[in-house]
Amino acid sequence: MRSTFVKFSLVLVLISLTSWSPTAQRPAGADVGPALQSIGPLTFGPNGVLFAADTQSATIFALELGSEAGAVAGAKDLAAIDKKIAALLGTDVREIAVTDLAVQPQTRNAFISVMRGQGEGAKPVLLRVDGAGKLEVVGLEKVRYSKVALPNPPSIGRGGSRSQAVTDMKFADGRLYIAGLSNEEFASKLRSIPYPFSSADSGTSVEIYHGNHRQLETRSPVYAFVPYTVNGTPSLIAGYLCTPLVQFPVSQLTPGAKVRGTTIAELGAGNRPLDMIVYKKDGKDYLLMSNNSRGVMKIPTAGFGSARPITSPVESETAGIPYETISSMKGIEQLAKLDEQHSLVLARTDGALNLQAVQLP
């Protein structure tokens, strides 16, 4: 799942907007579309709204994309999509960084966020792949949108970036949930923002007990999460570095509060979660989590509500809820749910990044 370069000559493909939501309006006085400084995490909301995180400005944009006339439903596999993106943008593959992948729930088209260029010269680009394998730039010049700025973002760090202002986003039950860091001492934040946007509050400061690290942690961000109801309690299931799995009831995510999540698993050190989805297989729910060094984990959700909280040091490498490593899924850098039988992934094999639909395990 990143900053301004010399303008390149590129014909942007304009999205033909066929349906509008009154909740996503171009701000008064604006005669152009959204001006993003960067583009990172993506997630879809209602009526074709795509939420895009501009981590550099610590702002969330709600882009009313609607449905494109003539688009082919689905998302066709594209081998070496990184090279195809670079060619489309008129640059070298080393000059692009894919930051996220999202699937539009109605059309099943794939949307990919990319930063073109390096450091302060990088520029955000949004792309789309349809069921015919057509790869195109999504032009935002005429897109209606709303936006909300996040208060107390982290300071701009090395390279002029604040990439961890937003680490992941999900939409559920009329609210956009946002994970990331703030500039506060209690830095790790979960935010719950109603949509349509009005403003964002200071968010909830969250801490966890990390059994492998033998300590409470308040500065490590949530890297990936999913909304999931545990024993009737709407919750966020969150993954952290090295790799605690933690439950947060959404009822506790109130402005200004400090909340300790319930650690229900330790999934191994030297690892960072990349993406999560929940799916059903043979009548049972599973969490599927891709990681940067420990492959793809299939985790049964049935034990989430009865798991014994981890509140003391863990001597073994893993503890709590068990998982199965899916050996057939390798090099997964981005993961999204395509339909009830398939995930859509960006997988790196033999040095190339490939867009693939993969059977859910």
N, C-alpha and C positions, 0 to 999 in steps of 0.2 A: 502494500500500500502504500529540485523543488524550489525568481527573483527577477532586470529589464534588459533586453538585448536589442541590437540594431534591427530595425524593422525589416523583415524579409518580405519579398513579393510572393504572395500566396493568395490564390482565389479561395476565399472561405465559402464553404457550402452553407447556405442559409437554410435553417430549418423552416419548413412550411408549417405554420402553427394552425391547427384546425380546431382546437378546443382550448378555452381559456377558463381559468378559475378566477373569480373575483377577489380571491385572497392573495394573489401574487401580482401586485401592481408595480409598474415602473414608478419610482419616486417622482413627486411633483417637480417639474422643471427639467427633468432628465430627458435628453433627446437622443441618447445612445443606450446601448445595453450595459450590463454590469461590467465594471472595470476591476477585474481581479488582478492582484499582484502575484498570486501564486494559486495553485490548485492542488489539494491533497485528498483527504478522505471524501468519499461520495456515498450517498444513500438516497433511495427513493421514498417519497411520501405519497400522499393521495393525489389523484387526478394528474398523474404524470409529472409532478413536481420533483425536480432533482435538487437535493441539498448538496452544495459543494462548499468545502471548507477552504477559505483563503487563510492559511496559517500565518502568512507573513503579516497581514493586517489584523489577524485575530477576528475575522468576520465570517459569518455563515451566510451564504447566498441561497435563496430559494428560487430556482430557475423554473419557470413555467414552460416546459418544453412541449406539452400536449402530445399529440400523435402525428407522425409525419405521413402525409398522403403518399401512397405508392411504395412505402417501405415494405420489405419482405419480413414477415414475422420470424423470430428466432435469431440465433447468432451462429453463423457457420464457422467451423474450425479454420484457423489461418496459421499455417506454419511460418515461423520466423516473422511474427508480427512486428517485432521491434525494428527489423530492417525495413519492413513495409511502411511503418510509421515514419522512420527517418527519411525514407525516399519521398513520402508525401510532403513532409515538412522541409525538404530541400537541405538536409543536413546529414551528418554522419551518425551512425547508430550509437557511438560513444557520447554523443551530445544530447541524448534523450534519457529521461528517467521516468518510468511509469510509476505513478503514485497510488492508483487505486483502480478497481474494477467494480462495476455495479450493473445489475440486470434490471431493465425496465419491466415491472411485473406484468403489464398488459401485453406489450409487444414481444417480450423476451429478447429485445435487442440489447447488445452489450455497449456500455459506455465506459470509456477509459480516460482517466486523467493523466496528463503527461506534463513534465517540465522540459522545455527545449532550451538547451544551453547550460552553461555552468555558472555557479556563484551569482553575483549581482547581475549578470547578463542573461539569466534564465527567464523564460516567458511561459505562462500557463497556456495549455491547449486542451480542449475537450474533444474527444473523438467518439465515433459510433461505428459499430459493426452490425449489419443486419443478417437475415437468414440466407441471403445470396452471397454473403462474404464481402459485401461492399464496405470498404473502410473509408470514412470521410471525416473531415473536420466539422464540428458543430459550430456554426456561426451564431454568435450571441448578440449581434448588433441590434436586432429587433425583438429580443426576448424580454418579456415582462418578468419582473422579479421583485422580490423584497429581500431585505437583509437585516441582520442583527449583529452588532458588535459585542464581543465578549469582554467584560470588564477584567481588570487585573491580569492581563496576559503575561507570560514569562518575558524576561528581558531578551533582546536580540543577542544571540550568541555568536560563536565563531562562524565566519563566513557570512555574517549579516542575516542569519536565519533564526526564526523562532518556530521551527518545524513541529515541536511538541506542544504548541498551543492547542492543537486538536490532533489526537491520535486515532480516534475512531468515532463514528456516529451511527445511530440507529433511530428509526421512527416507529413509534407504537402508541396506539390509543390517544392520538391527537397531540402527542408531544415528541419533540426531538431530543434525544438523549445524546450528550456529548462528553467524551472523555478527553483529558489532556492535563496540562500543567498550568499553574498560575505563578505570579511573582511573590506569593505569600510564603511564609516559612513552612506552613502546612500545605505543601505545593500541589499535591495530587488532587484533581477535581473531577467530580461528576456533575454535569449540569442537566437540568430538565426544563426545557423551554417550550411553552405552548405554541402551536402553529394554528392560525396566522400569527406572525411575529408582532410583538409590541416592543419589548426590551428584554434584555437578559440580566438576571440578578447575579450576585457574586458566586453562586453555585454552592455545592456541598463539598467540604474538605473530607477526603476519605483516607483511612489508614487500614493496614492489614497486619496480621501476624504472619511472618514468613518463616516457616519451620526450618527450611534449609539454611537460611541466614541467621536463625536463632534470635530474631529481633522484630520489633514493630517497625514498620516503614511508612513514611508519610510523603516522601518525595519521589517515589517511583510511580510513573503513570500507568494507568490501564492501557494496554496496547491493543486489545481486541475484546469485544463483549457482544452479547446477544440479550435481548429481552426474553425472559422465559418465566412462566408461572410455576412456582414450586409449592406443592401442597396448598393451592388456592391463593398463594401470595405472589402477586406480580413482582418480579425481581429482575436484576441484571446479573448475568453470569459473566465474570470478568477474568481475563488472563493477564498475568504480570510476567516480568522478566524473571527467569530462572526457577520454576514456572508455577507459582501458586495459582490455583483456580478458586475464585472467591464469589460468594453470593452477597448481593446488596438488595434488600427490599426497597422498591421504588418509593414506598410511603415515607421512608426515612430521608429521602433526598430533598431536604428543605433548605431554603436560602440561609447561608451563614452557619449551618450546622456542621458539626464534626462527627463523623460516623465511622465506626470500625466494622468492616465486612467480616463475614464468616468464611474462613478458609476451609474448603471442603476437599482439597487435593493438593499434593505437591507432585508435579509431573516431570521434574528433573532439572538439574542445573545446566548452565551454559547454553541457554535456549531463550528465544524470544518469540511469543505468539505473533502471527501475521494476520490471520483472518479466522472467523468463526461463522458457522451456520448451524441451524437446527433443522432436522428432517425426521421423517417417520419411515420406518422400515419394518415390515411384518408386524404392524400394530404397535411398535415400540418407538419412543423418541430417542434420538441420539444427537450429541453435539459433535460436529466435525471441526477440528482445529488444525490449521496449517501452521508450521513453525519454521524458523530459519535454520535449525540444526537437528531437530528430532523428528523430522518427517511429519506426516499427517496422522493425527490421533482421532480415533473413534471412541467417544466416551458415552456410555449409557447414562441417561438422565434419571432413571428410575430411583437411584439412590441419593439424589441431591437433597431431598427433604429429610432423610434419615441419617445422613452422613455425620459422623462424630467430628465436631469442630477441631481443627488443629490449632492448639494454643501453647504448645511447648516444642522444644527443638526436635527435629526429625533426624534420626541417625542414618536411616536408609536413604537411598537415592530418591525413591518415590514413596508416597503414602496417600491414604484416603481413597477417593473414588478411583477405580482402576481404569485403564484404557487399553485399546488395541492399536498397534501401529499398522497403517494400511500401506503395505510394501509396494503395491502397484501404483501408488501416487507419489511420485518423486519430483523434487525441484519445484514444488508449488509455491509461487511467490504471491499470487492473488487468488482468492477463492470466493465464489458467489453461488447462490442457489439459482439454477436455471429453471427447473420445474420439479415435479414431485419425484422424478426418477434420476435426475441428472444435476450435477454441479457444473459450473463453468469456471475454468481455471486458466491462469497464466502460468505455464510451467517452463522452467529453463532446462533444456536438454541439449547436449553437445554445443553449448555456447550460444544457443538461440532461444528466444522467448516465444513460446507457442500458445495460441489461444485454442482451447480444447473443451469440448463437452465430455464429461466423464460420468459414468454410471455411479450413482451413490452406493457406497459399500454396505 
